[in-house]
Amino acid sequence: MQEISLAKRTADRLRDLILTENVYQFGDKLPNENVLSEELSVSRTTLREAVRILISEGLLNVKRGRGTFVVEQWERHADSGIDLQELSSKKVTLRDLYETRMIFEPEAAAFACKRASDEEIVHILELGKQCQDYLSESVSGQQRIDSEIAFHSALIKASHNEFIGQFLPVLTATIEKTFDLNHNLHIIAKEAYEDHALIMKFLKQRNPEAMKCAVKIHLSNAMITEELEK
């Protein structure tokens, strides 16, 4: 009973480090078991039980061969009114998804310029740099895809509008369908690199109107390159 209680307290502490203190951000990999158990001053057995508790809550996810990760924000919204699996099906076209992003994403990014904390902006810029690095290495690698989702998701999350946050599965489905289509990916990569640079520039400047235009250009470029516009 004492061990279970300690595991729960450890889970509470780890949850605070993620949700309150922002020591670990959405999408971050947690330190390995030895390091984390030492940091929390608990045994590895207790830590494993605490991790299981947070996995059951949907806050953590274990990726085989890679480690334990804080679940991405878009995944935490996957049980909202928008069904990610349905969006990934052929019933929803890629053009439908891009048009939906065009409706909400420029405004969300503009809100992020106004509402994001300084720490959030630093975090988003770090994700943007990672995305640029992976994009330079590969136009279709999994790390490049994951980093694209993480960058744009963090930007939407920084709008601090919970309803807009429910559209994160639309973002994810759009990016995944784009790579599944495998059409003009080299051109998309070149344009995305340039567009991301502008988005990061205007975020750093906290310029909402310029940000709104940059995101619209980014989405329009993708739609034109994918030959989705009528």
N, C-alpha and C positions, 0 to 999 in steps of 0.2 A: 504493500500500500504506500509506503514511504517513497519507493522508487517511482511508482506511477505519479504521485504528487510532484516529485522532483521533475519528472519528464514534462508534466503540464506546465510547471513554472518555467522550465527551460524553453518550452514552446512559446509561452507568453513573452519571454524575454526576446527570443529570436523574432517574433512577430513585431515587437516594438522596434527592433533594429531595422526592420524592413519598412513598416508602415508609418512609424512616428519619427524615428531618428534619421531615416534615409541613409543608413550606413550601407545597406544593400539595395540597389535600385531594381526596378522591374527588368527582367532579362539577365541580371547578373548571375554569375556562377558563384556559389558559396565556397569558402575555403575548404580544403580537404578535411576529412573527419578528425584527424589528429590535431590539426591546427585549431579548428573550430571548437572542439571539445575543451582544449586548453584555454582558449579565449573565454569560454563560458564557464570554466571551472567545473565541468561535469565529466562523468565517464563517457566513453564512446557508446556504451549501451543506452545510457540516458539520452544522449544526443540522437541516436537512431530513433528512439521512441518519439522524441520531440519532433523530429523531421517527419515521421509518419503522421503525427497529428496535423501538421501544417500541410502535408500532401492531401490528407482527407478534406481539408478546408479549401483546397484548390489554390493555395498560396505558393507551394513549392512543387517542383516536378523533377523526377529523376530521369536523366537521359542516359541510356545504357552506353557505357564506355566513355562518357563525357563528364559526368558528375551531377550534382544537385543544383538546380537553377531556381531563381525566383521567377514565377510564372509571368509571362508578358502581360501587359495591361489588356491587350486585345483579347487574349485567351480568357481573362477573368470576366469579360463581357460576353463570352460566347454563349452563355445561357440566357441572354437577354431576348427581347422579342425578335431579333435578327438571327436567323439560323445560319451558322457558318457553313455547315454541310450543304444546305440548300443553295447557298450562294455559289458554292464550288461546283454544283451540278451544271449540266448543260441547259437547264431551264432558264438560267440567267445569263445573258450574253455579256461579253467583255465590254461592249459599248454601254450597256445598261449600268455596269459598275462604274465605269469612268464618268458617265454623266452624273451619277449619284455623288461621286466624290467631288465633281465640279461644283455641285450645289452647296455642300457643307464644308469642304476642306479649306478653301481660301478664307472663309469667315473664321473658322476655328483657328487657323494660323495667325490671323489678325488679332484674335482675342489673346492668343499666347503671347504676342508681343506686348500686350498691355498688362496681362495678369501673371505671367510666369515669374517665379522668384528668381533671384540672381543665381541661386544654386541650380534651379531647373534649367536655366539657359546654359550654364556651364555644362551640365549633363547632356543636353540636346546637342550642343556643339561638339562634344566628345563623340557622341553617337554618329553625328554627321561626318566627322573626320574618319571614323572607323569605316563608315559606309563608302566614303571616297577611296579609302585605301583598298578595300575589298573589290570595289568596282574597277580600280586600276589593274588589279591582279586577274580578274575573271569577269566576263560579262554575264555568266550564268551559274557560277558556283553557289553552293548552298549558303555559305557564309555571306556572300554578296546579297542573296535574297533575304536572309534573316536580318542583316544589318539595315537593309532598305525598309523592312517592316518596322524594325525597332526605332529608326530615326523618325519616320513619319508618325508612328504611334505616339512617341514621346511628345511630338509637336502638338498633336491633337489633344493629348492628355493635359498639356499645359494650358489649354483653353479654359480649364476649370469649369467646364459645362458638362454635367453628368449625362445629359440627354445626348449631346453630340458624341460623347464617349461610347454610346451604344452602337455607333456606326463603325467602330473599329473593325469588325469582321468584314465590312465592305472593302475597307482598305486592304486587308490581308488577302481576300479573295481576288481582288483586282491584280495585285502583284503576282500571286501564284498563277492565275490564269494567263497573265502576260508571258511568263516564262514557259508555261505549258505550251502556249501557241508557238513559241520559238521562232518569231518572225522579226527580222530586222533588229536583233538584240544588240549588235555592235553599234548601230546608229542610236538606239535608245540609250545605251550606256554612255556614249559621248555626250548626248544632249542632257542626260540626267546629271552627269558630273558638273556640267556648266550651270544647270538649273539649281542644283544643291548648293553650289558656291554662292549664288545670289540669295537663296533662302537663308543660309547661315549668316550672310552679311546683314540682311535686313532684320533678322532676329537679334543679332548682336546690337544693332542700332535701335532696336525696339521701334521699328517703323511699320505700323500696321497696314497702311495703304500700299506701300511698296511690297510688303510681304504678300498681301492679297494678290497683287498683280503677278508676283513671281510664281506663286503656287498655281495660278490660272495658266500661266505660260507653260509651266512644267507639265500639267495635265494635258493641255492642248497639244504640246509637242508629242507626247506619248500617243495620243489619239490619232494625230496625223501620220506619225511614223507607222503605227499599227494599221493604218488605212481603215479607221473606224468611223470617220466622219462622212456624212452623206454629202 
